[in-house]
Amino acid sequence: MQFAEKDKHISNLQREIDLLKSLLAAKEDEIDKTKAELEEKKQEIDIIKNSKSYKFL
């Protein structure tokens, strides 16, 4: 009986680990998307800064 309980417990832990891995992957995707958006905004700001600096030439 103990082995069956331990196997059930291990299975539950494995399912929980798989769920946590999925959640982690989703968060990593969200972070990557945010980084890409921030990089895009930075590039826009750089373009604006560069265009302003050309006006002074």
All heavy atoms as atom14 arrays in JSON, in Angstrom:
{
  "sequence": "MQFAEKDKHISNLQREIDLLKSLLAAKEDEIDKTKAELEEKKQEIDIIKNSKSYKFL",
  "atom14_mask": [
    [1, 1, 1, 1, 1, 1, 1, 1, 0, 0, 0, 0, 0, 0],
    [1, 1, 1, 1, 1, 1, 1, 1, 1, 0, 0, 0, 0, 0],
    [1, 1, 1, 1, 1, 1, 1, 1, 1, 1, 1, 0, 0, 0],
    [1, 1, 1, 1, 1, 0, 0, 0, 0, 0, 0, 0, 0, 0],
    [1, 1, 1, 1, 1, 1, 1, 1, 1, 0, 0, 0, 0, 0],
    [1, 1, 1, 1, 1, 1, 1, 1, 1, 0, 0, 0, 0, 0],
    [1, 1, 1, 1, 1, 1, 1, 1, 0, 0, 0, 0, 0, 0],
    [1, 1, 1, 1, 1, 1, 1, 1, 1, 0, 0, 0, 0, 0],
    [1, 1, 1, 1, 1, 1, 1, 1, 1, 1, 0, 0, 0, 0],
    [1, 1, 1, 1, 1, 1, 1, 1, 0, 0, 0, 0, 0, 0],
    [1, 1, 1, 1, 1, 1, 0, 0, 0, 0, 0, 0, 0, 0],
    [1, 1, 1, 1, 1, 1, 1, 1, 0, 0, 0, 0, 0, 0],
    [1, 1, 1, 1, 1, 1, 1, 1, 0, 0, 0, 0, 0, 0],
    [1, 1, 1, 1, 1, 1, 1, 1, 1, 0, 0, 0, 0, 0],
    [1, 1, 1, 1, 1, 1, 1, 1, 1, 1, 1, 0, 0, 0],
    [1, 1, 1, 1, 1, 1, 1, 1, 1, 0, 0, 0, 0, 0],
    [1, 1, 1, 1, 1, 1, 1, 1, 0, 0, 0, 0, 0, 0],
    [1, 1, 1, 1, 1, 1, 1, 1, 0, 0, 0, 0, 0, 0],
    [1, 1, 1, 1, 1, 1, 1, 1, 0, 0, 0, 0, 0, 0],
    [1, 1, 1, 1, 1, 1, 1, 1, 0, 0, 0, 0, 0, 0],
    [1, 1, 1, 1, 1, 1, 1, 1, 1, 0, 0, 0, 0, 0],
    [1, 1, 1, 1, 1, 1, 0, 0, 0, 0, 0, 0, 0, 0],
    [1, 1, 1, 1, 1, 1, 1, 1, 0, 0, 0, 0, 0, 0],
    [1, 1, 1, 1, 1, 1, 1, 1, 0, 0, 0, 0, 0, 0],
    [1, 1, 1, 1, 1, 0, 0, 0, 0, 0, 0, 0, 0, 0],
    [1, 1, 1, 1, 1, 0, 0, 0, 0, 0, 0, 0, 0, 0],
    [1, 1, 1, 1, 1, 1, 1, 1, 1, 0, 0, 0, 0, 0],
    [1, 1, 1, 1, 1, 1, 1, 1, 1, 0, 0, 0, 0, 0],
    [1, 1, 1, 1, 1, 1, 1, 1, 0, 0, 0, 0, 0, 0],
    [1, 1, 1, 1, 1, 1, 1, 1, 1, 0, 0, 0, 0, 0],
    [1, 1, 1, 1, 1, 1, 1, 1, 0, 0, 0, 0, 0, 0],
    [1, 1, 1, 1, 1, 1, 1, 1, 0, 0, 0, 0, 0, 0],
    [1, 1, 1, 1, 1, 1, 1, 1, 1, 0, 0, 0, 0, 0],
    [1, 1, 1, 1, 1, 1, 1, 0, 0, 0, 0, 0, 0, 0],
    [1, 1, 1, 1, 1, 1, 1, 1, 1, 0, 0, 0, 0, 0],
    [1, 1, 1, 1, 1, 0, 0, 0, 0, 0, 0, 0, 0, 0],
    [1, 1, 1, 1, 1, 1, 1, 1, 1, 0, 0, 0, 0, 0],
    [1, 1, 1, 1, 1, 1, 1, 1, 0, 0, 0, 0, 0, 0],
    [1, 1, 1, 1, 1, 1, 1, 1, 1, 0, 0, 0, 0, 0],
    [1, 1, 1, 1, 1, 1, 1, 1, 1, 0, 0, 0, 0, 0],
    [1, 1, 1, 1, 1, 1, 1, 1, 1, 0, 0, 0, 0, 0],
    [1, 1, 1, 1, 1, 1, 1, 1, 1, 0, 0, 0, 0, 0],
    [1, 1, 1, 1, 1, 1, 1, 1, 1, 0, 0, 0, 0, 0],
    [1, 1, 1, 1, 1, 1, 1, 1, 1, 0, 0, 0, 0, 0],
    [1, 1, 1, 1, 1, 1, 1, 1, 0, 0, 0, 0, 0, 0],
    [1, 1, 1, 1, 1, 1, 1, 1, 0, 0, 0, 0, 0, 0],
    [1, 1, 1, 1, 1, 1, 1, 1, 0, 0, 0, 0, 0, 0],
    [1, 1, 1, 1, 1, 1, 1, 1, 0, 0, 0, 0, 0, 0],
    [1, 1, 1, 1, 1, 1, 1, 1, 1, 0, 0, 0, 0, 0],
    [1, 1, 1, 1, 1, 1, 1, 1, 0, 0, 0, 0, 0, 0],
    [1, 1, 1, 1, 1, 1, 0, 0, 0, 0, 0, 0, 0, 0],
    [1, 1, 1, 1, 1, 1, 1, 1, 1, 0, 0, 0, 0, 0],
    [1, 1, 1, 1, 1, 1, 0, 0, 0, 0, 0, 0, 0, 0],
    [1, 1, 1, 1, 1, 1, 1, 1, 1, 1, 1, 1, 0, 0],
    [1, 1, 1, 1, 1, 1, 1, 1, 1, 0, 0, 0, 0, 0],
    [1, 1, 1, 1, 1, 1, 1, 1, 1, 1, 1, 0, 0, 0],
    [1, 1, 1, 1, 1, 1, 1, 1, 0, 0, 0, 0, 0, 0]
  ],
  "atom14_positions": [
    [[0.83, -1.2, 0.0], [0.0, 0.0, 0.0], [0.87, 1.26, 0.0], [0.54, 2.23, -0.62], [-0.93, -0.05, 1.22], [-1.95, 1.04, 1.24], [-3.1, 0.82, -0.14], [-4.18, 2.17, 0.14], [0.0, 0.0, 0.0], [0.0, 0.0, 0.0], [0.0, 0.0, 0.0], [0.0, 0.0, 0.0], [0.0, 0.0, 0.0], [0.0, 0.0, 0.0]],
    [[1.99, 1.23, 0.69], [2.85, 2.4, 0.76], [3.38, 2.79, -0.61], [3.48, 3.97, -0.93], [4.02, 2.17, 1.7], [3.7, 2.41, 3.16], [4.96, 2.29, 4.0], [5.88, 1.57, 3.63], [5.0, 2.98, 5.13], [0.0, 0.0, 0.0], [0.0, 0.0, 0.0], [0.0, 0.0, 0.0], [0.0, 0.0, 0.0], [0.0, 0.0, 0.0]],
    [[3.72, 1.79, -1.43], [4.27, 2.08, -2.75], [3.24, 2.79, -3.62], [3.57, 3.7, -4.37], [4.77, 0.8, -3.43], [6.01, 0.25, -2.8], [6.01, -0.98, -2.19], [7.19, 0.99, -2.81], [7.17, -1.5, -1.6], [8.35, 0.49, -2.22], [8.33, -0.76, -1.62], [0.0, 0.0, 0.0], [0.0, 0.0, 0.0], [0.0, 0.0, 0.0]],
    [[1.99, 2.36, -3.55], [0.93, 2.98, -4.34], [0.76, 4.44, -3.93], [0.59, 5.31, -4.78], [-0.38, 2.22, -4.17], [0.0, 0.0, 0.0], [0.0, 0.0, 0.0], [0.0, 0.0, 0.0], [0.0, 0.0, 0.0], [0.0, 0.0, 0.0], [0.0, 0.0, 0.0], [0.0, 0.0, 0.0], [0.0, 0.0, 0.0], [0.0, 0.0, 0.0]],
    [[0.8, 4.7, -2.63], [0.66, 6.08, -2.15], [1.84, 6.93, -2.6], [1.67, 8.07, -3.0], [0.54, 6.09, -0.62], [-0.78, 5.56, -0.11], [-0.84, 5.53, 1.41], [-0.09, 6.28, 2.07], [-1.64, 4.74, 1.93], [0.0, 0.0, 0.0], [0.0, 0.0, 0.0], [0.0, 0.0, 0.0], [0.0, 0.0, 0.0], [0.0, 0.0, 0.0]],
    [[3.03, 6.36, -2.52], [4.22, 7.1, -2.95], [4.18, 7.37, -4.44], [4.53, 8.47, -4.89], [5.5, 6.35, -2.56], [5.8, 6.41, -1.08], [7.09, 5.74, -0.73], [7.34, 5.83, 0.76], [8.62, 5.23, 1.14], [0.0, 0.0, 0.0], [0.0, 0.0, 0.0], [0.0, 0.0, 0.0], [0.0, 0.0, 0.0], [0.0, 0.0, 0.0]],
    [[3.76, 6.37, -5.23], [3.64, 6.57, -6.67], [2.62, 7.67, -6.99], [2.86, 8.5, -7.87], [3.21, 5.27, -7.37], [4.35, 4.28, -7.51], [5.53, 4.68, -7.3], [4.08, 3.1, -7.82], [0.0, 0.0, 0.0], [0.0, 0.0, 0.0], [0.0, 0.0, 0.0], [0.0, 0.0, 0.0], [0.0, 0.0, 0.0], [0.0, 0.0, 0.0]],
    [[1.52, 7.68, -6.27], [0.49, 8.71, -6.48], [1.08, 10.08, -6.12], [0.87, 11.06, -6.84], [-0.74, 8.41, -5.64], [-1.87, 9.36, -5.86], [-3.09, 8.98, -5.04], [-4.19, 10.01, -5.22], [-5.35, 9.72, -4.39], [0.0, 0.0, 0.0], [0.0, 0.0, 0.0], [0.0, 0.0, 0.0], [0.0, 0.0, 0.0], [0.0, 0.0, 0.0]],
    [[1.8, 10.14, -5.03], [2.41, 11.4, -4.59], [3.44, 11.89, -5.63], [3.47, 13.07, -5.98], [3.07, 11.21, -3.23], [3.62, 12.46, -2.63], [2.82, 13.51, -2.24], [4.89, 12.85, -2.37], [3.58, 14.49, -1.77], [4.84, 14.11, -1.84], [0.0, 0.0, 0.0], [0.0, 0.0, 0.0], [0.0, 0.0, 0.0], [0.0, 0.0, 0.0]],
    [[4.24, 10.97, -6.12], [5.24, 11.31, -7.15], [4.53, 11.81, -8.42], [4.95, 12.79, -9.01], [6.16, 10.11, -7.45], [7.09, 9.87, -6.25], [6.95, 10.34, -8.72], [7.89, 8.58, -6.32], [0.0, 0.0, 0.0], [0.0, 0.0, 0.0], [0.0, 0.0, 0.0], [0.0, 0.0, 0.0], [0.0, 0.0, 0.0], [0.0, 0.0, 0.0]],
    [[3.47, 11.16, -8.81], [2.72, 11.58, -10.0], [2.16, 12.98, -9.82], [2.2, 13.81, -10.74], [1.58, 10.6, -10.29], [2.09, 9.36, -10.68], [0.0, 0.0, 0.0], [0.0, 0.0, 0.0], [0.0, 0.0, 0.0], [0.0, 0.0, 0.0], [0.0, 0.0, 0.0], [0.0, 0.0, 0.0], [0.0, 0.0, 0.0], [0.0, 0.0, 0.0]],
    [[1.63, 13.24, -8.64], [1.1, 14.58, -8.35], [2.21, 15.62, -8.41], [2.01, 16.71, -8.95], [0.41, 14.62, -6.98], [-0.91, 13.89, -6.98], [-1.52, 13.67, -8.03], [-1.36, 13.48, -5.81], [0.0, 0.0, 0.0], [0.0, 0.0, 0.0], [0.0, 0.0, 0.0], [0.0, 0.0, 0.0], [0.0, 0.0, 0.0], [0.0, 0.0, 0.0]],
    [[3.36, 15.29, -7.86], [4.49, 16.23, -7.89], [4.96, 16.46, -9.33], [5.28, 17.59, -9.71], [5.64, 15.71, -7.03], [5.42, 15.75, -5.52], [6.58, 15.07, -4.8], [5.28, 17.19, -5.04], [0.0, 0.0, 0.0], [0.0, 0.0, 0.0], [0.0, 0.0, 0.0], [0.0, 0.0, 0.0], [0.0, 0.0, 0.0], [0.0, 0.0, 0.0]],
    [[4.98, 15.4, -10.13], [5.39, 15.55, -11.53], [4.42, 16.43, -12.3], [4.83, 17.27, -13.11], [5.52, 14.18, -12.2], [6.75, 13.43, -11.73], [6.82, 12.01, -12.28], [5.81, 11.37, -12.56], [8.04, 11.51, -12.41], [0.0, 0.0, 0.0], [0.0, 0.0, 0.0], [0.0, 0.0, 0.0], [0.0, 0.0, 0.0], [0.0, 0.0, 0.0]],
    [[3.13, 16.28, -12.04], [2.13, 17.14, -12.69], [2.32, 18.59, -12.26], [2.22, 19.51, -13.06], [0.71, 16.67, -12.36], [0.23, 15.54, -13.24], [-1.27, 15.36, -13.13], [-1.7, 14.93, -11.81], [-1.77, 13.66, -11.41], [-1.41, 12.7, -12.23], [-2.18, 13.37, -10.21], [0.0, 0.0, 0.0], [0.0, 0.0, 0.0], [0.0, 0.0, 0.0]],
    [[2.58, 18.79, -10.98], [2.8, 20.14, -10.47], [4.06, 20.75, -11.09], [4.07, 21.92, -11.48], [2.92, 20.11, -8.94], [2.92, 21.48, -8.31], [2.87, 21.44, -6.8], [2.52, 20.4, -6.22], [3.19, 22.47, -6.19], [0.0, 0.0, 0.0], [0.0, 0.0, 0.0], [0.0, 0.0, 0.0], [0.0, 0.0, 0.0], [0.0, 0.0, 0.0]],
    [[5.11, 19.97, -11.22], [6.35, 20.44, -11.86], [6.08, 20.81, -13.31], [6.53, 21.86, -13.78], [7.46, 19.38, -11.75], [7.97, 19.3, -10.31], [8.61, 19.69, -12.7], [8.87, 18.11, -10.03], [0.0, 0.0, 0.0], [0.0, 0.0, 0.0], [0.0, 0.0, 0.0], [0.0, 0.0, 0.0], [0.0, 0.0, 0.0], [0.0, 0.0, 0.0]],
    [[5.34, 19.98, -14.03], [5.01, 20.27, -15.42], [4.2, 21.57, -15.54], [4.44, 22.38, -16.44], [4.24, 19.12, -16.06], [5.11, 17.88, -16.27], [6.37, 18.02, -16.26], [4.55, 16.79, -16.45], [0.0, 0.0, 0.0], [0.0, 0.0, 0.0], [0.0, 0.0, 0.0], [0.0, 0.0, 0.0], [0.0, 0.0, 0.0], [0.0, 0.0, 0.0]],
    [[3.27, 21.76, -14.62], [2.48, 22.99, -14.62], [3.37, 24.2, -14.36], [3.27, 25.22, -15.05], [1.38, 22.91, -13.55], [0.54, 24.17, -13.35], [-0.2, 24.53, -14.64], [-0.43, 23.99, -12.21], [0.0, 0.0, 0.0], [0.0, 0.0, 0.0], [0.0, 0.0, 0.0], [0.0, 0.0, 0.0], [0.0, 0.0, 0.0], [0.0, 0.0, 0.0]],
    [[4.27, 24.07, -13.39], [5.18, 25.18, -13.08], [6.1, 25.48, -14.25], [6.39, 26.64, -14.54], [5.98, 24.87, -11.81], [5.17, 24.88, -10.51], [6.02, 24.36, -9.37], [4.65, 26.27, -10.21], [0.0, 0.0, 0.0], [0.0, 0.0, 0.0], [0.0, 0.0, 0.0], [0.0, 0.0, 0.0], [0.0, 0.0, 0.0], [0.0, 0.0, 0.0]],
    [[6.55, 24.44, -14.95], [7.39, 24.65, -16.13], [6.62, 25.41, -17.2], [7.16, 26.3, -17.86], [7.87, 23.31, -16.69], [8.99, 22.68, -15.91], [9.4, 21.36, -16.55], [10.52, 20.68, -15.81], [10.89, 19.38, -16.41], [0.0, 0.0, 0.0], [0.0, 0.0, 0.0], [0.0, 0.0, 0.0], [0.0, 0.0, 0.0], [0.0, 0.0, 0.0]],
    [[5.35, 25.05, -17.38], [4.51, 25.75, -18.36], [4.33, 27.21, -17.98], [4.41, 28.11, -18.83], [3.15, 25.08, -18.48], [3.27, 23.78, -18.98], [0.0, 0.0, 0.0], [0.0, 0.0, 0.0], [0.0, 0.0, 0.0], [0.0, 0.0, 0.0], [0.0, 0.0, 0.0], [0.0, 0.0, 0.0], [0.0, 0.0, 0.0], [0.0, 0.0, 0.0]],
    [[4.08, 27.45, -16.7], [3.91, 28.83, -16.23], [5.2, 29.63, -16.41], [5.17, 30.79, -16.83], [3.48, 28.85, -14.76], [2.07, 28.35, -14.47], [1.86, 28.23, -12.96], [1.04, 29.28, -15.08], [0.0, 0.0, 0.0], [0.0, 0.0, 0.0], [0.0, 0.0, 0.0], [0.0, 0.0, 0.0], [0.0, 0.0, 0.0], [0.0, 0.0, 0.0]],
    [[6.32, 28.99, -16.12], [7.62, 29.64, -16.29], [7.86, 29.99, -17.76], [8.3, 31.1, -18.08], [8.73, 28.75, -15.75], [10.16, 29.29, -15.9], [10.32, 30.61, -15.17], [11.15, 28.27, -15.39], [0.0, 0.0, 0.0], [0.0, 0.0, 0.0], [0.0, 0.0, 0.0], [0.0, 0.0, 0.0], [0.0, 0.0, 0.0], [0.0, 0.0, 0.0]],
    [[7.56, 29.07, -18.64], [7.75, 29.31, -20.07], [6.87, 30.47, -20.53], [7.31, 31.32, -21.32], [7.42, 28.05, -20.86], [0.0, 0.0, 0.0], [0.0, 0.0, 0.0], [0.0, 0.0, 0.0], [0.0, 0.0, 0.0], [0.0, 0.0, 0.0], [0.0, 0.0, 0.0], [0.0, 0.0, 0.0], [0.0, 0.0, 0.0], [0.0, 0.0, 0.0]],
    [[5.65, 30.53, -20.03], [4.75, 31.63, -20.4], [5.3, 32.96, -19.91], [5.27, 33.96, -20.62], [3.35, 31.38, -19.82], [0.0, 0.0, 0.0], [0.0, 0.0, 0.0], [0.0, 0.0, 0.0], [0.0, 0.0, 0.0], [0.0, 0.0, 0.0], [0.0, 0.0, 0.0], [0.0, 0.0, 0.0], [0.0, 0.0, 0.0], [0.0, 0.0, 0.0]],
    [[5.83, 32.97, -18.7], [6.42, 34.2, -18.15], [7.66, 34.6, -18.94], [7.88, 35.79, -19.19], [6.77, 34.04, -16.66], [5.58, 34.07, -15.74], [4.94, 35.43, -15.77], [3.74, 35.48, -14.87], [3.03, 36.78, -14.98], [0.0, 0.0, 0.0], [0.0, 0.0, 0.0], [0.0, 0.0, 0.0], [0.0, 0.0, 0.0], [0.0, 0.0, 0.0]],
    [[8.47, 33.62, -19.32], [9.66, 33.92, -20.12], [9.26, 34.52, -21.46], [9.9, 35.47, -21.93], [10.51, 32.66, -20.31], [11.23, 32.25, -19.04], [11.94, 30.91, -19.15], [11.56, 30.09, -20.02], [12.87, 30.69, -18.36], [0.0, 0.0, 0.0], [0.0, 0.0, 0.0], [0.0, 0.0, 0.0], [0.0, 0.0, 0.0], [0.0, 0.0, 0.0]],
    [[8.2, 34.0, -22.07], [7.69, 34.56, -23.33], [7.22, 36.0, -23.13], [7.47, 36.87, -23.96], [6.55, 33.72, -23.89], [7.0, 32.37, -24.43], [8.23, 32.19, -24.65], [6.14, 31.5, -24.64], [0.0, 0.0, 0.0], [0.0, 0.0, 0.0], [0.0, 0.0, 0.0], [0.0, 0.0, 0.0], [0.0, 0.0, 0.0], [0.0, 0.0, 0.0]],
    [[6.55, 36.22, -22.02], [6.06, 37.56, -21.69], [7.23, 38.53, -21.5], [7.2, 39.66, -21.99], [5.21, 37.48, -20.4], [4.44, 38.72, -20.07], [3.59, 38.54, -18.83], [3.04, 37.44, -18.61], [3.48, 39.51, -18.06], [0.0, 0.0, 0.0], [0.0, 0.0, 0.0], [0.0, 0.0, 0.0], [0.0, 0.0, 0.0], [0.0, 0.0, 0.0]],
    [[8.27, 38.07, -20.83], [9.47, 38.89, -20.62], [10.14, 39.21, -21.95], [10.52, 40.36, -22.21], [10.45, 38.19, -19.65], [9.89, 38.21, -18.23], [11.82, 38.84, -19.69], [10.62, 37.31, -17.26], [0.0, 0.0, 0.0], [0.0, 0.0, 0.0], [0.0, 0.0, 0.0], [0.0, 0.0, 0.0], [0.0, 0.0, 0.0], [0.0, 0.0, 0.0]],
    [[10.26, 38.2, -22.82], [10.87, 38.42, -24.14], [10.07, 39.43, -24.95], [10.64, 40.3, -25.62], [10.99, 37.09, -24.9], [12.03, 36.16, -24.31], [12.89, 36.63, -23.52], [12.0, 34.96, -24.64], [0.0, 0.0, 0.0], [0.0, 0.0, 0.0], [0.0, 0.0, 0.0], [0.0, 0.0, 0.0], [0.0, 0.0, 0.0], [0.0, 0.0, 0.0]],
    [[8.75, 39.33, -24.88], [7.9, 40.27, -25.61], [8.09, 41.69, -25.06], [8.2, 42.64, -25.84], [6.43, 39.84, -25.48], [5.47, 40.73, -26.22], [4.04, 40.27, -26.04], [3.09, 41.25, -26.7], [1.69, 40.96, -26.4], [0.0, 0.0, 0.0], [0.0, 0.0, 0.0], [0.0, 0.0, 0.0], [0.0, 0.0, 0.0], [0.0, 0.0, 0.0]],
    [[8.14, 41.82, -23.75], [8.34, 43.13, -23.14], [9.7, 43.7, -23.51], [9.81, 44.89, -23.82], [8.2, 43.04, -21.6], [6.9, 42.52, -21.29], [8.37, 44.38, -20.94], [0.0, 0.0, 0.0], [0.0, 0.0, 0.0], [0.0, 0.0, 0.0], [0.0, 0.0, 0.0], [0.0, 0.0, 0.0], [0.0, 0.0, 0.0], [0.0, 0.0, 0.0]],
    [[10.72, 42.86, -23.51], [12.06, 43.31, -23.91], [12.05, 43.82, -25.34], [12.65, 44.85, -25.65], [13.08, 42.18, -23.78], [13.56, 41.92, -22.38], [14.58, 40.78, -22.39], [15.11, 40.47, -21.03], [16.09, 39.36, -21.05], [0.0, 0.0, 0.0], [0.0, 0.0, 0.0], [0.0, 0.0, 0.0], [0.0, 0.0, 0.0], [0.0, 0.0, 0.0]],
    [[11.38, 43.09, -26.22], [11.3, 43.49, -27.63], [10.57, 44.82, -27.77], [11.0, 45.7, -28.53], [10.61, 42.41, -28.44], [0.0, 0.0, 0.0], [0.0, 0.0, 0.0], [0.0, 0.0, 0.0], [0.0, 0.0, 0.0], [0.0, 0.0, 0.0], [0.0, 0.0, 0.0], [0.0, 0.0, 0.0], [0.0, 0.0, 0.0], [0.0, 0.0, 0.0]],
    [[9.49, 44.99, -27.01], [8.75, 46.25, -27.06], [9.61, 47.4, -26.55], [9.6, 48.5, -27.13], [7.46, 46.14, -26.23], [6.41, 45.24, -26.86], [5.23, 44.97, -25.94], [5.25, 45.41, -24.76], [4.28, 44.31, -26.4], [0.0, 0.0, 0.0], [0.0, 0.0, 0.0], [0.0, 0.0, 0.0], [0.0, 0.0, 0.0], [0.0, 0.0, 0.0]],
    [[10.34, 47.17, -25.48], [11.21, 48.21, -24.94], [12.33, 48.57, -25.91], [12.67, 49.75, -26.07], [11.8, 47.78, -23.58], [10.81, 47.74, -22.42], [11.48, 47.13, -21.2], [10.29, 49.13, -22.1], [0.0, 0.0, 0.0], [0.0, 0.0, 0.0], [0.0, 0.0, 0.0], [0.0, 0.0, 0.0], [0.0, 0.0, 0.0], [0.0, 0.0, 0.0]],
    [[12.88, 47.57, -26.57], [13.94, 47.82, -27.56], [13.38, 48.65, -28.73], [14.04, 49.56, -29.21], [14.52, 46.5, -28.06], [15.66, 46.66, -29.02], [16.86, 47.41, -28.47], [17.15, 47.31, -27.27], [17.51, 48.12, -29.26], [0.0, 0.0, 0.0], [0.0, 0.0, 0.0], [0.0, 0.0, 0.0], [0.0, 0.0, 0.0], [0.0, 0.0, 0.0]],
    [[12.17, 48.32, -29.13], [11.53, 49.07, -30.21], [11.33, 50.54, -29.79], [11.61, 51.46, -30.58], [10.18, 48.43, -30.54], [9.5, 48.98, -31.76], [8.21, 48.25, -32.07], [8.23, 47.0, -32.16], [7.19, 48.93, -32.22], [0.0, 0.0, 0.0], [0.0, 0.0, 0.0], [0.0, 0.0, 0.0], [0.0, 0.0, 0.0], [0.0, 0.0, 0.0]],
    [[10.87, 50.75, -28.58], [10.68, 52.13, -28.07], [12.01, 52.85, -27.99], [12.11, 54.04, -28.32], [10.02, 52.13, -26.7], [8.59, 51.64, -26.69], [7.71, 52.61, -27.4], [6.28, 52.14, -27.43], [5.44, 52.93, -28.31], [0.0, 0.0, 0.0], [0.0, 0.0, 0.0], [0.0, 0.0, 0.0], [0.0, 0.0, 0.0], [0.0, 0.0, 0.0]],
    [[13.04, 52.15, -27.56], [14.38, 52.76, -27.47], [14.84, 53.2, -28.85], [15.4, 54.3, -29.0], [15.37, 51.77, -26.87], [16.77, 52.31, -26.7], [17.72, 51.23, -26.18], [19.13, 51.73, -26.07], [19.73, 52.06, -27.36], [0.0, 0.0, 0.0], [0.0, 0.0, 0.0], [0.0, 0.0, 0.0], [0.0, 0.0, 0.0], [0.0, 0.0, 0.0]],
    [[14.6, 52.36, -29.85], [15.0, 52.71, -31.21], [14.22, 53.94, -31.7], [14.79, 54.81, -32.36], [14.79, 51.52, -32.15], [15.77, 50.4, -31.91], [15.49, 49.16, -32.74], [14.52, 49.1, -33.48], [16.35, 48.16, -32.59], [0.0, 0.0, 0.0], [0.0, 0.0, 0.0], [0.0, 0.0, 0.0], [0.0, 0.0, 0.0], [0.0, 0.0, 0.0]],
    [[12.94, 54.0, -31.36], [12.13, 55.17, -31.73], [12.69, 56.43, -31.08], [12.8, 57.48, -31.73], [10.67, 54.97, -31.32], [9.93, 53.93, -32.14], [8.53, 53.66, -31.62], [8.03, 54.43, -30.77], [7.93, 52.67, -32.06], [0.0, 0.0, 0.0], [0.0, 0.0, 0.0], [0.0, 0.0, 0.0], [0.0, 0.0, 0.0], [0.0, 0.0, 0.0]],
    [[13.05, 56.33, -29.83], [13.62, 57.47, -29.11], [14.95, 57.88, -29.73], [15.21, 59.08, -29.93], [13.79, 57.15, -27.6], [12.41, 57.05, -26.94], [14.66, 58.18, -26.9], [12.43, 56.48, -25.54], [0.0, 0.0, 0.0], [0.0, 0.0, 0.0], [0.0, 0.0, 0.0], [0.0, 0.0, 0.0], [0.0, 0.0, 0.0], [0.0, 0.0, 0.0]],
    [[15.78, 56.9, -30.08], [17.06, 57.2, -30.71], [16.85, 57.91, -32.05], [17.59, 58.85, -32.38], [17.88, 55.92, -30.92], [18.42, 55.35, -29.61], [18.4, 56.08, -28.59], [18.84, 54.18, -29.61], [0.0, 0.0, 0.0], [0.0, 0.0, 0.0], [0.0, 0.0, 0.0], [0.0, 0.0, 0.0], [0.0, 0.0, 0.0], [0.0, 0.0, 0.0]],
    [[15.86, 57.47, -32.82], [15.57, 58.12, -34.1], [15.16, 59.57, -33.87], [15.63, 60.49, -34.57], [14.46, 57.35, -34.87], [15.02, 56.02, -35.35], [13.92, 58.18, -36.02], [13.97, 55.05, -35.87], [0.0, 0.0, 0.0], [0.0, 0.0, 0.0], [0.0, 0.0, 0.0], [0.0, 0.0, 0.0], [0.0, 0.0, 0.0], [0.0, 0.0, 0.0]],
    [[14.32, 59.8, -32.88], [13.88, 61.17, -32.57], [15.07, 62.01, -32.12], [15.24, 63.14, -32.58], [12.77, 61.15, -31.5], [11.5, 60.53, -32.07], [12.5, 62.55, -30.96], [10.44, 60.19, -31.05], [0.0, 0.0, 0.0], [0.0, 0.0, 0.0], [0.0, 0.0, 0.0], [0.0, 0.0, 0.0], [0.0, 0.0, 0.0], [0.0, 0.0, 0.0]],
    [[15.89, 61.46, -31.26], [17.08, 62.2, -30.79], [17.99, 62.55, -31.96], [18.49, 63.66, -32.05], [17.85, 61.38, -29.75], [17.23, 61.36, -28.39], [18.09, 60.53, -27.45], [17.52, 60.46, -26.07], [18.34, 59.61, -25.18], [0.0, 0.0, 0.0], [0.0, 0.0, 0.0], [0.0, 0.0, 0.0], [0.0, 0.0, 0.0], [0.0, 0.0, 0.0]],
    [[18.22, 61.57, -32.84], [19.1, 61.8, -33.99], [18.51, 62.85, -34.93], [19.24, 63.68, -35.45], [19.36, 60.5, -34.74], [20.27, 59.57, -33.97], [21.03, 60.0, -33.11], [20.18, 58.28, -34.26], [0.0, 0.0, 0.0], [0.0, 0.0, 0.0], [0.0, 0.0, 0.0], [0.0, 0.0, 0.0], [0.0, 0.0, 0.0], [0.0, 0.0, 0.0]],
    [[17.21, 62.8, -35.13], [16.59, 63.77, -36.04], [16.68, 65.18, -35.44], [16.88, 66.15, -36.16], [15.14, 63.4, -36.35], [14.33, 63.54, -35.22], [0.0, 0.0, 0.0], [0.0, 0.0, 0.0], [0.0, 0.0, 0.0], [0.0, 0.0, 0.0], [0.0, 0.0, 0.0], [0.0, 0.0, 0.0], [0.0, 0.0, 0.0], [0.0, 0.0, 0.0]],
    [[16.57, 65.29, -34.14], [16.7, 66.6, -33.48], [18.13, 67.11, -33.57], [18.35, 68.29, -33.76], [16.25, 66.52, -32.02], [14.77, 66.42, -31.84], [14.38, 66.39, -30.37], [12.88, 66.3, -30.21], [12.48, 66.25, -28.81], [0.0, 0.0, 0.0], [0.0, 0.0, 0.0], [0.0, 0.0, 0.0], [0.0, 0.0, 0.0], [0.0, 0.0, 0.0]],
    [[19.09, 66.22, -33.45], [20.49, 66.65, -33.52], [20.85, 67.12, -34.92], [21.69, 68.01, -35.08], [21.43, 65.56, -33.04], [21.4, 64.46, -33.94], [0.0, 0.0, 0.0], [0.0, 0.0, 0.0], [0.0, 0.0, 0.0], [0.0, 0.0, 0.0], [0.0, 0.0, 0.0], [0.0, 0.0, 0.0], [0.0, 0.0, 0.0], [0.0, 0.0, 0.0]],
    [[20.22, 66.57, -35.96], [20.5, 67.0, -37.32], [19.98, 68.42, -37.57], [20.5, 69.14, -38.39], [19.87, 66.05, -38.35], [20.66, 64.77, -38.53], [20.09, 63.54, -38.26], [21.98, 64.82, -38.96], [20.82, 62.38, -38.43], [22.71, 63.65, -39.12], [22.12, 62.44, -38.86], [22.85, 61.28, -39.02], [0.0, 0.0, 0.0], [0.0, 0.0, 0.0]],
    [[18.93, 68.81, -36.86], [18.37, 70.16, -37.03], [19.38, 71.23, -36.62], [19.31, 72.35, -37.1], [17.08, 70.31, -36.23], [15.93, 69.5, -36.79], [14.69, 69.69, -35.95], [13.55, 68.82, -36.49], [12.35, 68.91, -35.7], [0.0, 0.0, 0.0], [0.0, 0.0, 0.0], [0.0, 0.0, 0.0], [0.0, 0.0, 0.0], [0.0, 0.0, 0.0]],
    [[20.28, 70.89, -35.74], [21.26, 71.87, -35.26], [22.46, 72.0, -36.18], [23.29, 72.87, -36.02], [21.73, 71.52, -33.84], [20.63, 71.64, -32.82], [20.17, 70.52, -32.16], [20.06, 72.87, -32.53], [19.15, 70.6, -31.22], [19.03, 72.97, -31.6], [18.58, 71.85, -30.95], [0.0, 0.0, 0.0], [0.0, 0.0, 0.0], [0.0, 0.0, 0.0]],
    [[22.59, 71.11, -37.14], [23.74, 71.15, -38.06], [23.6, 72.22, -39.11], [22.61, 72.65, -39.51], [23.93, 69.78, -38.74], [24.32, 68.64, -37.81], [24.39, 67.33, -38.61], [25.67, 68.89, -37.15], [0.0, 0.0, 0.0], [0.0, 0.0, 0.0], [0.0, 0.0, 0.0], [0.0, 0.0, 0.0], [0.0, 0.0, 0.0], [0.0, 0.0, 0.0]]
  ]
}
